[in-house]
Amino acid sequence: MNQNENSPQSITTFQELVTAISEEERTKYVEILNSISIPIEEYDKYESWSEGGYTRNCIVENEAFELILICWAPGQSTPVHDHGGEECWVYIANGEVEEKMFEMTLDGKLNETKSSNRKKGNITYMVDMMGYHSLANITDKRACTLHLYAKPIESCNIFDSETKAFVNKDMTYDTVANLNAIKQ
């Protein structure tokens, strides 16, 4: 991609990323995420791992946006979910994930409508009017994804496969970054 004078410069630190997101409208978020060239080693300070499930690691949360690093061990996945009415952009920082899209049919059944593999550097977008989705690390290696929400998500609806219904779940973090740690 050739950069012109209207496109963001290469973003090489988390501080530059947070500054760019803070200074732009959400209509520019894809351009910002496309400009990421943060060395994978820089993610280390925000990573946490669990064999019990993927981890949600807050890098920044304020009233305008939330930036989370999700760490996936091999085979880990989210349940089918919405985004609590907020917009979500996902940048694949490392590894490969599968995104599945779903819709609720008129007779109340969850129907898969699309499946695609996303690799390092890919960006996905989701908003509730598009339906529901799930993400999964489909490889035998660890993966990391950056999730940018237009506003923080306090709760979302998650599909319970046992009851075949959506339940509301409050969102929590596994770790919260010391904001001073991203100042470089």
C-alpha positions in Angstrom: 0.0 0.0 0.0 1.4 3.3 -1.0 0.9 6.0 1.6 -0.3 9.4 0.4 -0.4 12.6 2.3 -4.0 11.9 3.6 -3.2 8.4 5.0 -1.7 7.8 8.4 2.0 7.1 8.7 3.2 3.7 9.8 2.2 3.1 13.4 5.1 1.4 15.2 4.2 1.7 18.9 1.0 1.3 21.0 1.3 4.9 22.1 1.1 6.0 18.5 -1.8 3.7 17.9 -3.7 5.1 21.0 -2.9 8.7 19.9 -4.1 8.0 16.3 -7.4 6.4 17.5 -7.9 9.3 20.0 -7.5 12.0 17.4 -9.6 10.5 14.6 -13.2 9.7 14.0 -14.4 6.1 13.8 -14.6 6.4 10.0 -10.8 6.4 10.0 -10.3 3.4 12.2 -9.7 1.0 9.3 -7.0 3.2 7.9 -5.4 3.5 11.3 -5.4 -0.3 11.8 -4.1 -0.8 8.3 -1.1 1.4 9.3 0.0 -0.9 12.2 3.6 -2.0 12.0 4.0 -2.7 15.7 6.8 -5.3 16.2 5.3 -8.5 17.6 7.6 -8.2 20.7 5.8 -5.0 21.7 2.6 -7.1 22.3 4.4 -9.1 25.0 3.7 -6.6 27.8 -0.1 -6.9 27.2 -0.3 -10.6 26.7 -1.7 -13.1 29.2 -2.4 -16.8 28.4 -4.7 -19.4 29.8 -5.2 -23.0 28.9 -8.8 -22.6 30.2 -9.8 -20.1 27.5 -8.8 -17.0 25.5 -7.9 -13.9 27.6 -9.2 -10.3 27.2 -6.4 -7.9 28.0 -7.3 -4.2 28.2 -4.8 -1.8 26.7 -6.9 1.3 26.9 -10.5 2.0 27.9 -12.1 5.4 27.9 -15.6 6.9 27.1 -14.8 7.0 23.3 -13.2 3.6 22.7 -11.8 0.4 24.1 -8.6 -1.4 22.8 -8.2 -5.0 23.9 -5.6 -7.6 23.0 -7.2 -11.1 23.0 -4.7 -14.0 23.3 -5.7 -17.3 22.0 -4.1 -20.7 22.7 -4.5 -23.3 20.0 -8.1 -24.3 19.5 -9.7 -21.6 21.7 -12.8 -19.8 20.5 -15.5 -17.4 21.6 -19.1 -18.4 21.8 -21.4 -16.8 19.2 -22.1 -13.3 20.4 -23.1 -9.7 19.6 -21.3 -6.5 20.6 -23.7 -4.8 22.9 -24.7 -2.3 20.2 -21.1 -1.1 19.6 -19.0 -1.3 16.5 -16.0 -3.6 16.5 -12.9 -3.8 14.4 -10.5 -6.8 14.8 -6.9 -6.6 13.6 -5.1 -10.0 13.4 -1.8 -9.2 15.1 -0.4 -12.7 15.0 -1.6 -16.1 13.9 -4.8 -17.1 12.1 -8.4 -17.1 13.3 -11.6 -18.2 11.7 -14.6 -15.9 11.8 -18.1 -17.3 11.5 -21.1 -15.1 10.9 -24.6 -16.1 12.1 -28.2 -14.9 11.9 -31.2 -15.7 13.9 -33.9 -17.3 11.7 -37.6 -16.4 12.0 -38.2 -19.7 13.8 -35.6 -18.8 16.4 -32.7 -21.0 15.2 -29.1 -19.8 14.8 -27.9 -20.2 11.2 -24.3 -19.9 10.1 -24.2 -17.6 7.1 -20.5 -17.2 6.4 -17.1 -18.5 7.4 -13.7 -17.0 6.6 -10.1 -17.4 7.8 -8.3 -14.2 8.8 -4.5 -14.0 8.9 -1.9 -11.7 10.3 -2.6 -8.1 9.1 -6.3 -8.8 8.2 -9.0 -6.6 9.6 -12.6 -7.6 10.3 -15.6 -5.4 11.2 -18.7 -6.3 13.1 -21.8 -4.4 14.3 -25.0 -6.0 15.7 -27.1 -5.2 12.6 -24.9 -7.6 10.7 -25.9 -10.4 13.0 -23.7 -12.4 15.4 -20.2 -13.9 15.1 -17.6 -16.1 16.7 -13.9 -16.2 16.4 -11.5 -19.2 16.9 -7.8 -19.9 16.7 -7.8 -22.7 14.2 -4.1 -23.4 14.3 -1.7 -25.3 16.6 0.1 -22.0 17.5 -0.8 -19.1 19.7 -2.7 -16.1 18.1 -3.3 -12.5 19.2 -6.0 -10.1 17.9 -6.5 -6.4 18.7 -10.1 -5.5 19.2 -11.1 -1.8 18.9 -14.6 -1.0 20.0 -16.1 2.4 19.2 -17.3 2.6 22.8 -16.5 0.2 25.5 -18.7 -2.9 25.7 -20.0 -3.4 29.2 -22.1 -6.5 28.3 -23.1 -8.5 25.3 -25.4 -11.4 24.4 -23.8 -14.8 24.2 -25.4 -17.9 22.7 -25.8 -20.7 25.2 -25.5 -23.9 23.2 -27.3 -25.9 25.9 -30.4 -23.7 26.2 -30.3 -22.6 22.5 -30.9 -19.1 23.6 -28.9 -15.9 24.1 -27.9 -14.8 27.6 -26.5 -11.4 28.7 -23.0 -11.5 30.0 -21.1 -8.7 31.7 -17.7 -8.2 30.1 -14.5 -8.4 32.2 -10.8 -8.2 31.6 -8.1 -10.8 32.5 -5.5 -8.0 32.7 -5.6 -4.2 32.6 -2.6 -2.3 31.3 -0.9 0.3 33.3 -1.4 3.3 30.9 2.0 4.6 31.9 3.5 1.4 30.4 2.4 2.4 26.9 4.1 5.8 27.0 7.3 5.5 25.2 
